[in-house]
Amino acid sequence: MRDFQLPGRSPVLAMNGMCATSHPLAARTAVKVLEDGGNAVDAAIAAAVPLGICEPPMTGLGGDCFVLVKPAGSEDIVGLNGSGRAPAGLDAAQLRSRGIQRMPDCGIDTVTIPGAVDAFCRLSADYGRLGLEASLAPAIHHAEQGVPVAPRTAFDWQRAEVRLAGVAREYFLNDGKAFGVGEVFRAPGQAEVLRRLARHGRDAFYEGEVAEDMVTSLRNAGGVHTLEDFAATSCEYTEPITGRYREVELVEHPPNGQGATAILMAKILSEFDIGSMDPFGSGRTHLEAEAAKLAYDARDRFIGDMARVTRLDHMLSDSTSRSLAALIDRDRAMPSARILSENIHRETVYLCVVDRDLMAVSMIYSIYHGFGSGLASEKFGINFQSRGAGFSLEENHPNEATGGRRPLHTIIPAMLRRNGRTIMPFGVMGAAYQPTGHVRVIANMTDFGMSPQAALDGPRSFQESGTLQVERGYPETVREALRGYGHDVAIPEVPLGGGQAILIDHELGILHGASDPRKDGAAIGY
């Protein structure tokens, strides 16, 4: 139990259903859908789509999603890959011939086909109860009526304003400036797109006038995107990958997501007695940083479009994790491994829902960088993602930029199981940080007995491109001790990620919801 004399929040407890998101309005929307007879899938879609209006720098209809679903009455977990592919005309050789040695982080070359909308439609049809029209109604309302901008969203908006170009500046700025706290953002063009989706399904987005608007806008900006690229977009069901940490099983998406990185890192750290250490001391922080170097190096060598991945079994094997753990010096930082991970502060929303029948949904939905590519469609104002920035331009790399392939994605929803039963959908935002965030949360709970809320509240650190970013929540004595290990230590400019979780207490029949204080969000139950 937390110390009630110190800042913090308690987990939210409920019996019938719960949603945790990065914005209270979205969480409330999901709970209302549950109260009206919808299931966790209906509620998850109803919460996710309005987040593109509540947090436009983070996500939107031009983005991608990944979903894990545990149906009611079953302990099987199903994955749905809602990430779009590169346009057929994308060619790494052509980019290299232009003198581009590394994928840019914004602009037309980074725009992949949006996959989230197709996934929402498939998910609703296959697992929903109320239908797509009911799930999209709240988003249509909020897009038309507007949403007052919350503090963290305003902070992110101001930082990402410079990335907006062309017509996107008209749609996502307020008289040429970032929206401030309490100012109301509206998106009537997106409301019209959602109305068409509600009536006619995915073809209303990937074909016809909406698709023509997106393709014309992209080609006017110099893109190679075609109507055929959009019409061919299709999400795919996947078999989740798993790995153990102590007595719990971590369930992640297979590539092209980086879930295997989280599993490998967890298995490396399971070779150490983390529970005997100070949870927020220098010893644990050092080990976590070293494990991250090794796990992320493996990610950058092996992960890309699943059709190109050949070493996944090797990456997840016990012998690999033991061998890598043996490389860690408890007292000294190793030279930075070959980490290609960029600046970690990418823009994403994560949410989870559990309903009264214990259907559970873990969903992450993103346009990658702040305002994605910085571009938007001319007529409807759909913001385009920058997921192509995740490609490599190294020739013959599994993740080489090629038309029709999915790039390496940082966004990863997760679930935990114990003794074969699902006990928690959860996720931690923050692009490259996400595997480290997943491992930190489960170690906080497993090794130190923290509640989900305390596990999210605790200070964080992350090894990024040779520098160990250590949040202000750590005392300066810890930073000094880490320098003594040989780490180059800095305080990050923005918080490391954000997260949500819902713990299912099967014995008492209670849900424990948690939402990260680094965001504007909330866990709400009924």
C-alpha positions as CSV (number, residue, x, y, z in Angstrom):
1,M,0.0,0.0,0.0
2,R,1.3,3.4,-0.9
3,D,2.2,6.1,1.6
4,F,-0.8,8.4,1.6
5,Q,1.3,11.4,2.9
6,L,3.3,11.4,-0.4
7,P,2.1,12.4,-3.9
8,G,0.6,9.7,-5.9
9,R,-2.7,8.0,-6.8
10,S,-4.4,4.8,-5.8
11,P,-5.4,2.1,-8.3
12,V,-9.0,2.4,-9.5
13,L,-11.1,-0.6,-8.4
14,A,-14.2,-1.9,-10.1
15,M,-16.2,-5.1,-10.6
16,N,-18.0,-4.9,-14.0
17,G,-15.6,-3.3,-16.4
18,M,-12.8,-0.8,-16.9
19,C,-10.8,1.2,-19.4
20,A,-7.5,2.9,-18.9
21,T,-6.3,5.5,-21.5
22,S,-4.1,8.5,-21.8
23,H,-7.2,10.9,-21.8
24,P,-10.1,10.8,-19.4
25,L,-12.7,11.6,-22.1
26,A,-11.7,8.5,-24.0
27,A,-11.8,6.3,-20.9
28,R,-15.2,7.7,-20.0
29,T,-16.4,7.0,-23.5
30,A,-15.3,3.3,-23.3
31,V,-17.0,2.8,-19.9
32,K,-20.3,4.3,-21.3
33,V,-20.1,1.8,-24.2
34,L,-19.7,-1.0,-21.7
35,E,-22.6,0.2,-19.6
36,D,-24.7,0.3,-22.8
37,G,-24.1,-3.4,-23.5
38,G,-21.0,-3.3,-25.6
39,N,-18.0,-5.5,-25.0
40,A,-14.3,-4.7,-24.6
41,V,-13.7,-4.5,-28.4
42,D,-16.6,-2.1,-28.9
43,A,-15.3,0.0,-26.0
44,A,-11.7,-0.1,-27.2
45,I,-12.6,1.2,-30.6
46,A,-14.9,3.8,-29.1
47,A,-12.0,5.0,-26.9
48,A,-9.2,4.8,-29.5
49,V,-10.7,6.8,-32.4
50,P,-11.5,9.9,-30.2
51,L,-7.9,10.0,-29.1
52,G,-7.0,11.3,-32.5
53,I,-9.1,14.3,-31.6
54,C,-8.0,14.5,-28.0
55,E,-4.3,14.0,-28.8
56,P,-3.7,14.9,-32.5
57,P,0.2,15.0,-32.1
58,M,0.0,11.4,-30.9
59,T,-2.3,9.6,-33.2
60,G,-5.0,9.7,-35.9
61,L,-6.8,8.1,-38.8
62,G,-3.6,8.1,-40.9
63,G,-1.8,5.9,-38.4
64,D,-1.3,2.2,-37.5
65,C,-2.3,0.0,-34.6
66,F,-1.5,-3.3,-33.0
67,V,-4.1,-5.2,-30.9
68,L,-4.1,-8.2,-28.5
69,V,-7.5,-9.6,-27.7
70,K,-8.4,-12.2,-25.1
71,P,-12.0,-13.3,-25.9
72,A,-14.5,-13.9,-23.2
73,G,-14.6,-17.5,-21.9
74,S,-11.1,-18.3,-23.3
75,E,-7.5,-17.9,-22.3
76,D,-6.3,-17.8,-25.9
77,I,-4.9,-14.5,-26.9
78,V,-5.2,-13.3,-30.5
79,G,-3.0,-10.7,-32.2
80,L,-4.1,-8.3,-34.9
81,N,-1.5,-6.5,-36.9
82,G,-3.0,-3.2,-38.1
83,S,0.2,-1.7,-39.5
84,G,0.2,-0.5,-43.1
85,R,2.8,-1.3,-45.7
86,A,5.1,0.9,-47.7
87,P,3.7,2.1,-51.1
88,A,4.6,-0.3,-53.9
89,G,6.8,2.4,-55.5
90,L,9.1,2.8,-52.5
91,D,12.7,1.8,-53.4
92,A,15.6,1.9,-51.1
93,A,18.1,2.0,-54.0
94,Q,16.4,5.1,-55.4
95,L,16.5,6.8,-51.9
96,R,20.2,5.9,-51.6
97,S,20.8,7.4,-55.1
98,R,19.5,10.7,-53.8
99,G,22.2,10.7,-51.2
100,I,19.9,9.6,-48.4
101,Q,21.8,7.3,-46.1
102,R,19.2,7.0,-43.3
103,M,15.5,7.2,-43.4
104,P,14.3,10.8,-42.5
105,D,12.0,11.1,-39.6
106,C,9.3,13.1,-41.3
107,G,8.2,14.2,-44.8
108,I,6.8,12.3,-47.8
109,D,9.3,9.5,-47.9
110,T,8.2,8.3,-44.4
111,V,4.5,8.0,-45.2
112,T,3.3,4.4,-45.2
113,I,-0.3,3.4,-45.9
114,P,-2.5,3.8,-42.8
115,G,-3.5,0.4,-41.4
116,A,-5.5,1.2,-38.2
117,V,-8.8,1.9,-39.8
118,D,-8.9,-1.4,-41.6
119,A,-8.0,-3.1,-38.2
120,F,-10.8,-1.3,-36.4
121,C,-13.3,-2.4,-39.0
122,R,-12.1,-6.0,-38.9
123,L,-12.0,-6.1,-35.1
124,S,-15.5,-4.8,-34.8
125,A,-16.9,-7.3,-37.3
126,D,-15.1,-10.3,-35.8
127,Y,-15.3,-9.6,-32.1
128,G,-17.5,-6.6,-31.4
129,R,-21.1,-6.7,-30.2
130,L,-22.7,-3.4,-31.1
131,G,-21.3,-2.8,-34.6
132,L,-18.9,-0.2,-36.0
133,E,-21.5,2.6,-36.2
134,A,-22.1,2.5,-32.4
135,S,-18.3,2.4,-31.7
136,L,-17.6,5.4,-34.0
137,A,-20.5,7.6,-32.8
138,P,-18.5,9.2,-29.9
139,A,-15.6,10.1,-32.1
140,I,-17.9,11.7,-34.6
141,H,-19.4,13.8,-31.8
142,H,-16.1,14.9,-30.4
143,A,-14.6,15.7,-33.8
144,E,-17.6,18.0,-34.6
145,Q,-18.1,19.6,-31.2
146,G,-14.4,19.7,-30.3
147,V,-12.3,18.8,-27.3
148,P,-10.5,21.2,-24.9
149,V,-6.7,20.6,-25.1
150,A,-5.3,19.0,-21.9
151,P,-2.0,20.0,-20.4
152,R,0.3,17.2,-21.5
153,T,-1.2,17.3,-25.0
154,A,-0.6,21.1,-25.2
155,F,3.0,20.5,-24.1
156,D,3.5,17.9,-26.9
157,W,1.6,20.1,-29.4
158,Q,4.0,23.0,-28.8
159,R,7.1,20.8,-29.2
160,A,5.8,19.2,-32.5
161,E,4.4,22.4,-34.1
162,V,7.5,22.9,-36.1
163,R,7.0,19.6,-37.9
164,L,3.7,20.6,-39.5
165,A,3.9,21.5,-43.2
166,G,1.5,22.6,-45.9
167,V,-2.2,22.2,-45.3
168,A,-1.5,20.4,-42.0
169,R,-0.7,23.7,-40.5
170,E,-4.2,24.9,-41.3
171,Y,-5.8,21.8,-39.8
172,F,-3.7,21.5,-36.7
173,L,-2.7,25.0,-35.7
174,N,-4.8,27.7,-34.1
175,D,-4.2,31.0,-36.0
176,G,-0.7,29.7,-36.8
177,K,0.2,28.6,-33.3
178,A,0.0,25.4,-31.3
179,F,-3.2,24.9,-29.4
180,G,-2.9,25.8,-25.7
181,V,-4.4,24.4,-22.6
182,G,-8.2,24.7,-22.7
183,E,-8.4,25.8,-26.3
184,V,-10.9,23.7,-28.3
185,F,-9.7,21.6,-31.2
186,R,-12.2,20.5,-33.8
187,A,-11.9,18.3,-36.9
188,P,-15.1,18.5,-39.0
189,G,-13.4,16.9,-42.0
190,Q,-12.5,13.9,-40.0
191,A,-16.0,13.7,-38.6
192,E,-17.3,13.4,-42.2
193,V,-14.8,10.6,-42.9
194,L,-16.0,8.8,-39.7
195,R,-19.6,9.1,-40.7
196,R,-18.8,7.5,-44.0
197,L,-16.9,4.7,-42.3
198,A,-19.8,4.1,-39.9
199,R,-22.3,3.8,-42.8
200,H,-20.2,1.9,-45.4
201,G,-17.3,0.3,-43.6
202,R,-13.6,0.2,-44.6
203,D,-14.1,0.8,-48.3
204,A,-15.3,4.3,-47.4
205,F,-11.8,5.0,-46.3
206,Y,-9.6,2.9,-48.6
207,E,-11.5,3.6,-51.8
208,G,-13.6,6.4,-53.2
209,E,-13.4,10.1,-52.4
210,V,-11.5,9.8,-49.1
211,A,-8.8,7.6,-50.6
212,E,-8.6,9.9,-53.6
213,D,-8.1,12.9,-51.2
214,M,-5.2,11.0,-49.5
215,V,-3.5,9.8,-52.6
216,T,-3.8,13.2,-54.5
217,S,-2.4,15.0,-51.4
218,L,0.5,12.5,-51.1
219,R,1.4,12.7,-54.8
220,N,1.2,16.5,-54.8
221,A,3.8,16.3,-52.0
222,G,6.1,14.1,-54.2
223,G,4.9,10.7,-53.0
224,V,4.7,7.5,-54.9
225,H,1.4,6.3,-53.3
226,T,-1.4,5.0,-55.4
227,L,-5.1,4.2,-55.0
228,E,-4.1,0.5,-55.5
229,D,-1.8,0.8,-52.4
230,F,-4.8,1.9,-50.3
231,A,-7.3,-0.6,-51.7
232,A,-4.9,-3.5,-51.0
233,T,-4.5,-2.6,-47.4
234,S,-5.4,-5.4,-45.1
235,C,-4.7,-6.2,-41.4
236,E,-3.6,-9.7,-40.4
237,Y,-4.3,-11.9,-37.4
238,T,-1.1,-13.1,-35.8
239,E,0.1,-15.7,-33.3
240,P,1.5,-13.8,-30.2
241,I,5.0,-14.6,-29.0
242,T,5.7,-15.3,-25.3
243,G,8.5,-15.5,-22.8
244,R,8.7,-15.9,-19.0
245,Y,9.8,-13.5,-16.3
246,R,9.8,-15.3,-12.9
247,E,6.3,-16.7,-12.4
248,V,4.6,-14.6,-15.1
249,E,4.4,-15.0,-18.9
250,L,4.9,-11.9,-21.1
251,V,2.7,-12.0,-24.2
252,E,3.8,-9.8,-27.1
253,H,3.1,-9.2,-30.9
254,P,5.5,-10.9,-33.3
255,P,7.5,-8.8,-35.8
256,N,7.2,-6.3,-37.4
257,G,6.7,-5.0,-33.9
258,Q,9.5,-5.0,-31.4
259,G,7.8,-7.2,-28.8
260,A,10.5,-9.8,-29.1
261,T,12.9,-7.1,-27.7
262,A,10.9,-6.9,-24.5
263,I,10.8,-10.7,-24.1
264,L,14.6,-10.9,-24.7
265,M,15.3,-8.1,-22.3
266,A,13.1,-9.7,-19.6
267,K,14.8,-13.1,-20.0
268,I,18.2,-11.4,-19.7
269,L,17.2,-9.7,-16.5
270,S,15.7,-12.9,-15.1
271,E,19.2,-14.2,-14.8
272,F,19.8,-11.6,-12.0
273,D,18.3,-11.2,-8.5
274,I,16.7,-7.9,-9.2
275,G,14.4,-8.3,-6.1
276,S,17.3,-8.0,-3.7
277,M,18.2,-4.5,-5.0
278,D,16.8,-1.1,-4.3
279,P,14.0,-0.8,-6.9
280,F,15.1,2.7,-7.8
281,G,18.8,2.4,-7.0
282,S,21.8,2.5,-9.2
283,G,22.4,-1.3,-9.2
284,R,19.1,-2.2,-10.8
285,T,19.2,0.8,-13.2
286,H,22.7,-0.2,-14.4
287,L,21.6,-3.8,-15.1
288,E,18.5,-2.7,-16.9
289,A,20.6,-0.3,-19.1
290,E,23.0,-3.1,-20.0
291,A,20.3,-5.5,-20.8
292,A,18.6,-2.9,-23.0
293,K,21.8,-2.4,-25.0
294,L,22.0,-6.1,-25.8
295,A,18.3,-6.6,-26.5
296,Y,18.0,-3.6,-28.7
297,D,21.1,-4.5,-30.7
298,A,19.4,-7.9,-31.4
299,R,16.3,-6.0,-32.5
300,D,18.2,-3.8,-34.9
301,R,19.9,-6.9,-36.4
302,F,16.9,-9.2,-36.8
303,I,13.5,-7.5,-36.8
304,G,11.6,-6.2,-39.8
305,D,8.6,-7.4,-41.9
306,M,7.8,-10.8,-40.6
307,A,8.2,-12.3,-44.1
308,R,11.9,-11.3,-43.9
309,V,12.6,-12.3,-40.3
310,T,14.7,-15.5,-40.1
311,R,16.3,-15.3,-36.6
312,L,13.3,-14.9,-34.3
313,D,13.7,-18.3,-32.6
314,H,17.3,-17.5,-32.0
315,M,16.4,-14.2,-30.5
316,L,13.9,-15.7,-28.1
317,S,15.9,-18.8,-27.1
318,D,17.0,-19.4,-23.5
319,S,20.5,-20.0,-24.6
320,T,20.7,-16.6,-26.3
321,S,19.4,-14.7,-23.2
322,R,21.8,-16.6,-20.9
323,S,24.7,-15.9,-23.2
324,L,23.9,-12.2,-23.4
325,A,23.4,-12.0,-19.6
326,A,26.9,-13.4,-19.2
327,L,28.3,-10.4,-21.1
328,I,27.0,-7.9,-18.4
329,D,29.5,-6.6,-15.9
330,R,27.7,-5.7,-12.7
331,D,30.1,-2.9,-11.9
332,R,30.9,-1.4,-15.3
333,A,29.0,-0.1,-18.3
334,M,29.8,-1.8,-21.6
335,P,30.5,0.4,-24.7
336,S,27.3,1.2,-26.4
337,A,26.0,-1.7,-28.4
338,R,25.1,-1.1,-32.1
339,I,21.8,0.6,-31.3
340,L,20.1,2.3,-34.2
341,S,17.3,3.6,-32.0
342,E,16.5,7.2,-32.7
343,N,15.3,9.8,-30.2
344,I,12.9,7.9,-28.0
345,H,10.1,10.5,-27.7
346,R,7.7,9.3,-30.4
347,E,4.0,9.9,-30.2
348,T,1.6,7.1,-29.4
349,V,-1.5,6.4,-27.5
350,Y,-2.1,3.1,-25.6
351,L,-5.3,1.9,-24.0
352,C,-6.7,-1.3,-22.4
353,V,-10.2,-2.5,-21.6
354,V,-11.6,-5.4,-19.6
355,D,-15.4,-6.1,-19.6
356,R,-17.6,-8.0,-17.2
357,D,-17.1,-11.2,-19.1
358,L,-13.3,-10.7,-18.8
359,M,-12.8,-10.1,-22.5
360,A,-9.6,-8.1,-22.5
361,V,-8.2,-5.7,-25.2
362,S,-4.7,-4.3,-25.3
363,M,-4.4,-1.7,-28.1
364,I,-1.8,0.7,-29.2
365,Y,-2.4,3.3,-31.9
366,S,0.1,5.7,-33.4
367,I,1.3,8.1,-36.1
368,Y,4.9,7.7,-34.7
369,H,6.6,11.1,-34.5
370,G,4.8,14.3,-33.3
371,F,2.1,14.8,-36.0
372,G,3.6,11.9,-37.9
373,S,5.1,12.9,-41.2
374,G,3.9,16.5,-40.6
375,L,1.6,16.2,-43.6
376,A,-2.2,16.0,-43.9
377,S,-4.7,15.3,-46.7
378,E,-6.1,18.5,-48.4
379,K,-9.8,18.0,-48.2
380,F,-10.5,16.0,-45.0
381,G,-7.4,16.8,-42.9
382,I,-6.3,13.2,-42.2
383,N,-2.8,13.3,-40.6
384,F,-0.3,11.0,-42.2
385,Q,2.0,8.8,-40.2
386,S,5.8,8.6,-40.5
387,R,6.2,4.9,-39.9
388,G,8.5,4.6,-42.9
389,A,11.1,6.2,-40.7
390,G,11.4,2.8,-39.1
391,F,12.9,1.3,-42.2
392,S,16.6,0.7,-42.8
393,L,18.4,1.8,-45.9
394,E,21.1,-0.9,-45.4
395,E,21.1,-3.1,-48.5
396,N,19.7,-6.6,-47.9
397,H,18.8,-5.8,-44.3
398,P,15.6,-7.6,-43.1
399,N,14.1,-4.1,-42.6
400,E,15.3,-2.6,-45.8
401,A,12.8,0.0,-47.2
402,T,11.0,-1.8,-50.0
403,G,7.5,-1.3,-51.5
404,G,4.9,-3.6,-50.0
405,R,6.8,-4.3,-46.8
406,R,5.9,-3.3,-43.3
407,P,8.7,-1.4,-41.4
408,L,10.0,-2.2,-37.9
409,H,7.4,-0.8,-35.5
410,T,8.1,0.4,-32.0
411,I,4.5,0.2,-30.8
412,I,3.8,-2.9,-28.8
413,P,0.7,-3.8,-26.7
414,A,1.2,-6.5,-24.1
415,M,-0.5,-8.9,-21.7
416,L,0.6,-10.9,-18.7
417,R,-0.4,-14.4,-17.9
418,R,0.1,-16.4,-14.7
419,N,-0.5,-20.2,-14.6
420,G,-2.2,-20.0,-18.0
421,R,-4.7,-17.2,-17.0
422,T,-4.5,-13.7,-18.4
423,I,-4.0,-11.3,-15.5
424,M,-3.2,-8.0,-17.1
425,P,-3.4,-6.1,-20.4
426,F,-0.9,-3.3,-20.3
427,G,1.3,-1.1,-22.4
428,V,4.0,1.6,-22.0
429,M,4.3,4.3,-24.7
430,G,7.5,5.9,-25.7
431,A,8.7,4.4,-29.0
432,A,12.1,2.7,-28.5
433,Y,11.5,2.9,-24.7
434,Q,8.6,0.5,-24.9
435,P,10.4,-2.8,-24.4
436,T,12.3,-1.3,-21.4
437,G,9.0,0.1,-20.1
438,H,7.3,-3.3,-20.3
439,V,10.1,-5.0,-18.5
440,R,10.3,-2.3,-15.8
441,V,6.6,-2.5,-15.1
442,I,6.5,-6.3,-14.8
443,A,9.7,-6.3,-12.6
444,N,8.2,-3.6,-10.4
445,M,5.2,-5.8,-9.8
446,T,6.9,-9.2,-9.7
447,D,10.1,-8.4,-7.9
448,F,8.9,-5.6,-5.6
449,G,5.2,-6.3,-5.1
450,M,4.0,-3.0,-6.5
451,S,0.5,-2.3,-7.6
452,P,0.0,-1.6,-11.3
453,Q,-0.3,2.1,-10.4
454,A,2.8,2.2,-8.4
455,A,4.6,0.3,-11.1
456,L,3.7,3.0,-13.6
457,D,4.4,5.9,-11.2
458,G,8.0,5.0,-10.4
459,P,10.9,6.8,-11.9
460,R,12.4,5.5,-15.2
461,S,15.7,5.4,-17.1
462,F,16.6,4.5,-20.6
463,Q,19.9,3.8,-22.4
464,E,19.6,5.8,-25.6
465,S,22.4,6.2,-28.2
466,G,25.2,6.1,-25.7
467,T,23.5,8.2,-23.0
468,L,21.6,6.9,-20.0
469,Q,18.5,9.1,-19.6
470,V,17.5,9.2,-15.9
471,E,14.3,11.0,-14.9
472,R,14.2,13.6,-12.2
473,G,12.4,11.2,-10.0
474,Y,15.7,9.6,-9.1
475,P,17.9,11.4,-6.5
476,E,21.1,13.0,-7.7
477,T,23.1,10.4,-5.7
478,V,21.8,7.7,-8.1
479,R,22.9,9.6,-11.1
480,E,26.4,10.1,-9.5
481,A,26.6,6.4,-8.8
482,L,25.7,5.6,-12.4
483,R,28.4,7.9,-13.6
484,G,30.7,5.8,-11.4
485,Y,29.7,2.7,-13.4
486,G,30.9,4.6,-16.6
487,H,27.5,5.7,-17.9
488,D,27.1,9.1,-19.6
489,V,24.0,10.3,-17.6
490,A,21.5,13.0,-18.5
491,I,18.0,14.1,-17.5
492,P,15.6,13.7,-20.3
493,E,13.8,16.7,-21.7
494,V,10.4,15.0,-21.6
495,P,9.1,12.1,-19.4
496,L,10.0,8.6,-20.5
497,G,6.8,7.2,-22.1
498,G,3.4,6.8,-20.4
499,G,1.3,3.7,-19.7
500,Q,-1.9,2.0,-18.7
501,A,-2.7,-1.3,-17.1
502,I,-5.7,-3.3,-15.8
503,L,-4.9,-6.1,-13.3
504,I,-7.5,-8.8,-13.1
505,D,-7.8,-10.3,-9.6
506,H,-9.5,-13.6,-10.5
507,E,-9.8,-14.6,-6.8
508,L,-11.7,-11.6,-5.7
509,G,-13.4,-10.8,-9.0
510,I,-12.0,-7.2,-9.0
511,L,-10.3,-5.1,-11.6
512,H,-7.4,-2.8,-10.6
513,G,-6.9,0.0,-13.2
514,A,-3.8,2.2,-13.5
515,S,-2.9,5.2,-15.7
516,D,0.5,6.9,-15.9
517,P,0.9,10.3,-14.3
518,R,3.2,11.3,-17.2
519,K,0.1,11.7,-19.4
520,D,-3.3,13.3,-19.0
521,G,-5.1,10.0,-18.7
522,A,-7.2,8.0,-16.3
523,A,-8.5,4.6,-15.4
524,I,-12.3,4.5,-15.1
525,G,-14.4,1.6,-14.1
526,Y,-18.0,0.8,-13.1
